[in-house]
Amino acid sequence: MGGRFFDLSKVNTVLFDFDGTLVDTNELISDTWHHTVKTLTGYDITEAEIRRTLGEILQYSMQRLMPEIDPEKAIDVYREYQRSVFLDRIKLFEGVEEVLSALRAAGHKTAIVTSRLRTSTEKALKHFNLYGLFDTVLTASDTKIFKPDPAPIYLILDMLGSKPEEAILVGDTKHDIEAGLAAGVFTVLVDWSYALPPENRANAPAPDAVIEKMKDLLTLLELTGG
């Protein structure tokens, strides 16, 4: 838990990361990395290395993990495989639709800020009938500056007409927490994080709160007993 004071009674805006927070894409991403690295190098990649890529822009990951491979070629292999299995390999985390509906009913603004491209983000949102539960969606297709830089948080708050002290950011990676802390919003880490399991959190930035299940977000905001 972080040590900052934050008046949650002022919160009217909830920002969500996408992968690993709302939608379980962990197996999809893991399989895609294994396929891509084996295809291009003949070697495999460890789960620890895959965890390091989560929340990171794909080109940065490719350059770090396979510096000898043209990153654009690597990205093409990655995306071609992922497109072929995308909808079959993703699922909503428990409670997501219920919590989003409750936030909207309470008058809260909701948005997504993700490092995933817009095409696949929208494809998943439409697949799960979630598109109408967000005021706006900011993706990697919409900005040249990405988390952990706070710029995407400032941008989406401006789009929503919200102030940092009125907002919380829910995410699953250190990039989410770093961006949220830098932007001055309340930060929430999901305890089901694949990117930051409990044993890896000691050296990561501390969030303001950790929730064990999505419905705990409503309890945190005193909207329901959860």
N, C-alpha and C positions, 0 to 999 in steps of 0.2 A: 504494500500500500504506500502511496505517496504521502508526503507530509504537508501538502499545500492546503490552505483554507479555500473552500469553494462553496458558495451558497446555491445548493441544488434547487431551491425553491424558485430561482430565477430562470432555470433552464426551460427553453421553449423550442430547442433545436437539437435533433439527434442525428449525428453523422455516422455512417457505417462504412467500414471496409467491406469488400465483397468476398473474395476467396478466403476460405478458412474461418470466416466470421458469420456470414449469412448462408452461404452455400458451401457444402462440403465438396471441395475440388481436390482434396489432398491426394487421394489415390490416383486421380486423373493426372495431376501434375507429376507425381512420383513416377508413374508409368511412362509419361511423356519424356521425362528427363532420361530415364534408363534407355528408352528407345533411341533418343537423339544422340546421346553420347556413344552408345554401342555402334550405331550406324556410322557415325563420322570418325570414330577413333579406334573402334574394336575393343575398347576397354569399357568398364562399368563405372558407375558413380555411386557413392555411398549415400545413405539417408541423411547423414550429418551434412554432407555437401548440398543436398537438395534443400534441407531446412534453411541453409544460408541464403538460398535464392528467393525464398518466399517474401513477398512484398517488394521485391527489387525489380527494376525495369529489366526486361529480358535481355536487351543488348549488353547491359553491364555484366549480367551473369555469364553470357556466352563468352565475352572477352576475358573474363577472369578464369573460367573453367577450361576453355579450349582456345587459348590465345593463338594457336597455330592454324585455326580454322576461320575462314571468312565468316564473321558474325551474321551477315545477312543470309548466307547459305545455311548456317546452323539454325537461324530463326525460321527459315522456310521449312526445314525438316521438322522442327518442333511443332510449328503451327499446322502443317499438313496432317501430321499424326493426330494432334489434338482435335482438329475439326472432324476427323473421321469417327471419333468415339465420344465426342463431347457430351451430348445429351444423355447417352447411355451410362455415363460414368459419374454423374453429379447428382446430388440430392440436397434438399434443404435440411439445415440443422433443426432439431426439435424446437418448436415454439416460435419460430421466426414469423410466420404469417399472423399468429395470434398477437404477438407483441407489436408488430407494425400496425395492425388494425387498432389496437388499444391506444397507441401513441397518436394515431390520426384522430381517433374519437376524442382524445383529450385536447386536441387542438395544437399538438406539437408539429413543427416542421420536420420532415425527414428527408435525408439525402444519402447518396452513395458517393464516396470518393475512393477510387480504385486505380491500381496500376495496370489493370487489365484493359485491353482494347474495347472500344465501344461495341463493336459488332458482336463479340461473344458475350459481353455483359448483357446487352439487350436481349440476345437470344435466350439466355438463361432466365432473365426476368419475365419474359413473355411465356416461356415454357412453364414456369411455376405460378403464373398469373399474379405477379407481384408488381408489375410496372406501375399500376395506378396507386400504389401505396407510397410513392416517393414524389417529392416536389421537384427534385432534379437529380441528375446523375452526372458526375464528373469522372471521366475516364482518362487513360493514358493517351487517347486520341485527341484530347481537348486541351492539353497543356504540354509545355516542354520542360517543366520543372516538376519533380515528383517527390513524394515522401521518401526519405525523412525530412526534406525541406518543408517548412510550414506553408510555403506559397500556395499549394493546392487547398489547404484548409482556409486560408484567407480568401482565396478566390471563391470557394463555394459558399462561405459565409456572406460574402458580398452579394452573390447571386440570390441568396435567401433573404437578405436584409437583416441578418442576425449579427450580434456581437459575440466575441469570444467568451465572455462571462455568461452568455446565455446558452452555450452549446456544450455538448459532450461528444466525444469520438469513441466509438466502439471498434476495436480491432484485435488482431491476433498476432501481430509481429512487432518487433522492436521499432521498425520504421513507422508504424502507426503511432506508437507511444511517443517516440521522439518528435514526430511532427506535431502531435497534439500538444505536448508539453511546450514546445517552442512557440506554438500559436496561442497559448494561453487558454485552451479549452480543457475541460475536465476529461481525463483519459480513463477508459475502461478496457481492461484486457479480458478476453474470453478464456475461461479455464480449460476449454477443450482445444486450445491452440496446439497445432502440430509444429508450428514454427518455434514456439516458446513453451515447451513442456516444463513442468516445475523444476526439473533438475538443471535447466539451462537459464533460469531467470536471475540467478545471483549477479551476473555481470551485465544484465540488461537494464535499461532505464526502468525505474519503478513506476507503474501506473498509479492513478489515484484510487482505483478500485479494481477488483477482480470479481467476475460473476461466474458461478458454476453452471448456470443454465440461462438461456435467453430470457426466461420469464423473470429472473432476478433483476433485470433492468427496470421492470415496472415497480418492483419493491424499492429499488434504489431511488426512483423518482417519486415514490409515495403515490403511485397511481392505482395500486391494488395490493392485496396481500400476497400476490405471486402464487 
